[in-house]
Amino acid sequence: MEGLKRIPLRFWAPVAGLAGILICLMSSWVNVTNSKTMIQIDPDYVNLFNIFSLISQPESNSIQTFIVVLVLHLVLAVVLLISSIVLLIKNNYKAGKFQVLFTSLGFILCFVVPLIFIIFAASINDPALMKVTAAPAIQAVIALIALFAGIDKLKNAIKKDWQLYALLVPAIILVFIFVYLPMYGIQIAFRDLKPAFGIAGSKWIDLKNFTDFFGTYYSTRLITNTFLLNIYGLLWGFPIPIIMAIFLHQLTSKTHKRFTQTVIYAPHFISPVVMVGMIFLFLSPSTGLVNKLIEVLGGTPIAFMLDSAWFRTVFIATDVWQHAGWNTILYIATLTAIDPSLNEAAKIDGATKMQRIKYIDIPHLLPIIVMLLILNCGTLLASNVDKALLMQTDANIPTSDIIGLYVYRMGIQNGQFSFTAAINLLVNVINFVMIITVNTISKRLNQSSLF
């Protein structure tokens, strides 16, 4: 017993994960019926590895693909957890980088894959299936408990600040209910959704919605317009708040500083409808203030809203004017937190204002700049649909037609919910990949990253 007590929890955690997989396999005596594409329990037949036999006798491609993926994930999870145990024993129970990586990946597979199995089984709309999902549910619970028990640092942190973690519980529950549970509906991207039959009763069509989108005549234009609108907005709109924050920080008069902040924050609270109305008024070819100024300077009035070449310029310029001031808040907060003694020492050493900005302000701003840049890169295919919809005219459609507007037309107006769900899922996956990519590059270049 003394020898067992000396073995750390990080050793028993992978063992518990393997036990969870074993329970899942022992309880999974499932077969595929011949009449319908669903899985049912066969109570008269118990086979430890019967789940593997489903690979060779599925009724549909969807079930076959799912079962193959499930089995491969479980096998990979077993390999990772066994490798973790072997590394721990070899290193005298001292955790290493590879051991931690193997354990984490193993538990991700142990926890996530059974949950996918539960959601898939529930979507078949067969009450008998809910019994068989008890096995992967138990495995997922065991994996989660073992993971938390096996991470010594997290366990100690919870013991030390358990009150703070208790305060997080309501927020976690709310996020789980309103963010994660609705993800059950993601499957409509792979179904031909019929509201009369519901999500579970609609037919699986695999990747047809995705191939249909890329096969549409306007898919290239939609992707190009969305990407260019966002990349130009990032190039122009991202650095301006940083420059404004640095200039505001240099103001010595508190009254002037507060007045300036109030003025530049105010446009942020203008609704998109009012903003677009102002744009049409100011840019009117006959009565608009901008065109009146052009005429005074000897130019010819321009129909900005009827020229597709001006759409991106107007959209981005007004967006920067509206939100640049509000986006300075984080940067000003960071600059305010800088130790004043650094600037005082720099002044004594004879540093100019530009030198203090270069060697004190900007280095302190760099982490928050990187964080916001990574987050902004995750929205390169997500635009302000409300504003774009209000600004769109028949004349500027070649540049104003973006993915968000196409989703609105096809989903809300035409009722093609499965098709538009697939487009949104594709956009979110691409944005996620962009965040991970930019974060990885940033971490390698300057050791500063979001996670």
N, C-alpha and C positions, 0 to 999 in steps of 0.2 A: 504493500500500500504506500509506503514511503516513497518508493521509486515512482509510482504513478503520480503522486502529488508533485514531484519535482518536474514532471513533464508539463510544459506550458500549454495554455489553451490554444495557442496557434497550431499545435499539433492535433488536438482533438477536433478542431473546427473542420479540417478536410475530411477526417474520419466520419464526422456527423453528416457532411455532404454526401459521402459515398453511401452512408446508411439511408439517406433520403432517396437517392437514386434506386437503391435496392428495394425499398418499400414501393416505390413507383412501379418498378418492373414486376414485382411479385403480385401487385394488385391489378395489373393491366391485362386481364384476359378478355380481349376485345376482338371482334370479328367484323367483317364487312358483309352486309346483307346483299342478296342477289337482286332484290326488288327495287331498292332505293339507294341513292348515294349517301348513306349515313352509316355511322358506326354504332353497334349495339353490344350490350354485354351478353356473353354466353355463360350463364351461371354453372352450366354442367361441365365446362372445360376450363381447367386451370393449367396454364403453362407459364413458367417463369419468363421465358423469352418469346412468348407468343406475339408480343408487339413487333418483333423483328420480322415475323412471317407476313405481316401486312404489306411489306414492301413488294412482295411478289404477287399479291392478289388483291389489288385495289379495284374499286368499281369505277372510279373516275380519276382523271389526271390531277384534279385539285387535291383529292385525298392522298393520292400517291405522292405528289410533291410534298405535301405537308408531312406525311409519315416519314419520308426519307430525310427531310430536314430535321425532324424531331429526333430520329434515331442517331443521326450524325452528330447532333449537338450533345446528346447524352453521352455518346462514346467519347467525344472530345472532352466533355466535362470530367468523365472518369479518368481519362489520361492526364489531364491537368492536375486533378486532385491527388492522384497517385504520385505524380512527379513532385508535387509540393511536399508530400509526406517523405518521399525518398530524400529530397534535398534537406529537409529538416533533420532527419536522422543522420545524414552524412555530415552535416555541419554542427552536430551536437546540439540540436534544437535551437540554433541561433538563426534568426530570420535574415535572409538575404534578399536582394532585389528580385532575383528570378523567382524565389519562393513566394514572395508577396504577389508578384505578377501572376504566377500560376494559380495561387489560391483565389485571387480576386476574379480572374477570368473564369475559373471553375465555378465560383459561386454565382457569377452573373448568368452563366448558362443554366445552373441549377435552379435559379429563381425565375428568370425571365421566360425560359422556354416552357416550363409547366404552366405559367400564366397564359401564354399564347395558346397552349393546348386547351385550357379551360375555356377561353374566349371562342376558340374554333368549335369546340364541342357544343357550347351553348348556342352558337349561331346555326347549328344543324336543326335546332328546334325540336329535339326529341327529349322528353322528360327522363327516359331511361339513361341518357348520356350523362346526366348530372351525377349519377352514382360513380361512374368510372372516373369522373374528374376529381373525385375525392383523393385519389392516389397522387396525382401531380400536385394537388393543393397541399397535401401533407408534405410532399417533398419541398415545395417552395417555402413553406413555413419553417421547416427544419433548416433549409439552406440559409434563410434570413437570420434565424436565431443563432445558428452556428457562426455565421459571418460576424455578427456583432460580438459574440462571445470570444471569437478568435482574434479580434483586433484589440490588442492590449491598450494602445494609446487611446482609442475611442472609448473603451470601457472606463479607463481612468478619468477621461475628460467628463464622461457622463456622471461618474461618482462625484467629481469635484464641483461641477456646475449643473447638477440635476434640476435645479429650479429653473434655470434658463431653458433647458431642453424641454421641461414641462410646459413652459410658456409657448414653445414652438408647436406643441401637439395640436391645438385647435387649428392653427394655420396649415399644418401638414394635412389634417383631415379635410379641410375645405379645399385645398389644392387637389387632393386625391379624388374628391367627389366631383368637383366641377372642372377639373383639367384632365385627369387620367381616365376616369370612368367613361367620359364621352368619347375617348379614343376607340372605344368599341365600334363606333360608327365609321372608323377609317375603312373598314372592309367594304363599304359601299363603292369605294373606288375600284374594286375588283368584281363588282356585281352589276347586273342590269336591274337597278332598283325600281321596283313597282310598289308605290305607296300602299296599294291594296293588300299586298302580301307581306309588307314590312321588310326589314333588313334580312332577317333570318330566312324568310321564304323566297327571297329574290334569287335569281339564277346567277351562278358563278360564271364570269366571262374572262377570268384571268387578266391578262394585260391588254385587253382589247381597247379599253378607254384611253390608255397611254398611246398605243399605236395610232388610234384615230386622231388624237390631238396632233401628233407629229405628221400625220398624213393630210391635215387640213391645209388649204391653200395659204392661209394667213399665219401659220404657226411661226415661220421664220421672222415675219414682220413683227409679230407680237413679242417674241423673245428679244429681238434686236431693239425695239422701241423701249421696252421695259428696262433692259440692261443699260442702254445709253442714257436714259433719263435719270437712272439712279447713279451711274458712275460719274456723270457730269455734276449731279447734285452733290456727290461726295467730294469731288475735286474742288468745287467752289464753296460748298456749304460747310465743310469740315474745318478748314483752317481759319475762317473768319471769326467764329466765336473765340478761338484761342487768342487771336490778335486783339480782339475787343476786350477780353478779360485782362490781358497784360496791360493794355492802356488804362483800363479802369482802375487797376491796382496801383498804377503810378499817380493817380489823382490824389492830391494832398488835401483838398477841401472836401470835408465830409458831406456838406450840403450839396455841392456840385455833383459829387459821386452818387448820392442817393437819388437826386433828380434825374441824372443820366440813366441810372439803372431802371428807374420807374418808366422812363420814356421808351427804352429799348425792350422792356418786358411786356409792355402793353399790347403790341400787335399779336403776341402769342395767344391772347384770349379772344381774338376775332374768329368767329365761326367760318368754316369753309364757304358757306353760302354767301355771307356778307363779303368775304374776301374776294370771291369771284365776281360778285356784283360791283365791287370797287374797281376790279381790274377792267371789266367791260366799260365802266364809266370813264376811267382815266385814259383808256386806249381807244376810245371811240374815234373813228376817222373824221367825224364832222364836229363833235363837241368835246372830245377828250382833251384833257389838260396837256398830255404828252404831245399830241399832234398839233395843238395850238402853239406849243413851244417850238416844235419843228418848223411850223410855218413862219414864226417870228424870225427864226434863224435862216430862213430862205429855202427850206426844204419842202418836199412834197409829203402830204399826209400818208401814213402807212396803215393799212388794215391789218393790224397785228393778229387779231383773233380769226381772221379769214385766210391767213397765210400759214401753211404747215411748217415753213422754215422758221417761224418765230415762236412756235409752241413751246419748245424746250427752253428757250431763253426766257420767255415770260414766266413759265412755270417755276423754273429754278430761281430766277431773280426775286420773284415775289415770295417764294418759300424761304429764301435766305433772309429777306427783310423781315418776315413774320417771326421766324424762330431763332435767328442768330442770337438775339439778346437773351432769350430764355436759356439757350444752350450754354451761356457763359456761367451759369450758376455753379456748376461743379468745378470749373476752372478757378473761379473767384474764391470758392471755399478752400480749394487746395492752396492757392497763393496766400490766403489769409492765415493759414495754419503754419506758414514758414516762420521759423524762429527769427524775430526781428534783429537779434544780435548778429546774424549773418550779414544783413544789409548794412548795419552800423559798422561792422568791421571792414566791410568792403569800401564804405565811404571814407573811413580813416586811412585805408591803404591807397586812396585816390582813384578808385574805380568809378567810371562814368555810369550814367544811367543805363546805357545800352550794354555795357559790360556786366552790370548787375543782372539785367534781364537774361543775358546769354549764359552766365555762369551760375546763377542762383535760381531765377524763376523757371526757366525752361527745363533744367534737370529735375526740379521738383514736379513739374507738370507732366513729364514724360510718362510715368506709369498710368495716369488717368487718361492721357492721350491715347496710349496703346490700347487700353481697355475699351474706350469708346470707339476707336477705329475698328477693333475686332467685331464689336457688336454691330457697327454700321455696315461692315462687309457682309454680315449675315442677312442683310435686307436688300441685296442688290437686285432681287427679282420681286420685291414687294414694294409697291408704290402707294402714294396717297390717292386711293381710288375715288374718294368723294370729290376732291378738288379736280382730278382729271376728268371725271364724268361731267362736272359742271362747266369745265372749260372746253369740252369737246364740241366742235361744230362739224358740219358736213364737209367744210373746206379743209380742216386741219386733221382729218382722220388718218392720213398716211403716217403722221408722226405721233398723234395722240392716242392711237389704238394700242393699249397695253394689255398685259395678261389679266390684270384685275378687272378691266372693263369687259373683256371677253368672257370672263367667268360670270360677271354680273348679267350679261345678256343671255348667255346660254343656261345659266343656273336659275336665276330669278325670273327672267322673262319667258324663257322657253321650257323651264322645268326639267332640264337634263342634269339631275342632281349627281348621278354617278359619274358622268363625264367631267363635270366641274370639280367634284371631289378628287378625282384622279389628278387633275391639273394642279389643284392646291397642294395635294400631297407631294407631287413632283417638285413644285416650287419650294416647299418646306425642306425637302430632302437636299436640294441643291444649296439652299441657304445654310443648312446645317453643315454640309461639307465645306462650304466657304468659311464658316466660323472656325471649324477644326483646322483647316489648312492655314488660314492667316494666323491663328493662334500658335500653331506649330512653328511656322516660319519666324514669327516674332520671338518666340522662346529661344530659338537657336541663334538668332541674330544679336539680340540685346538682353537676353535672360529676363525679359519682361513679358508677361502673358496674362490672360484672363484666368486660366486654370492650368 
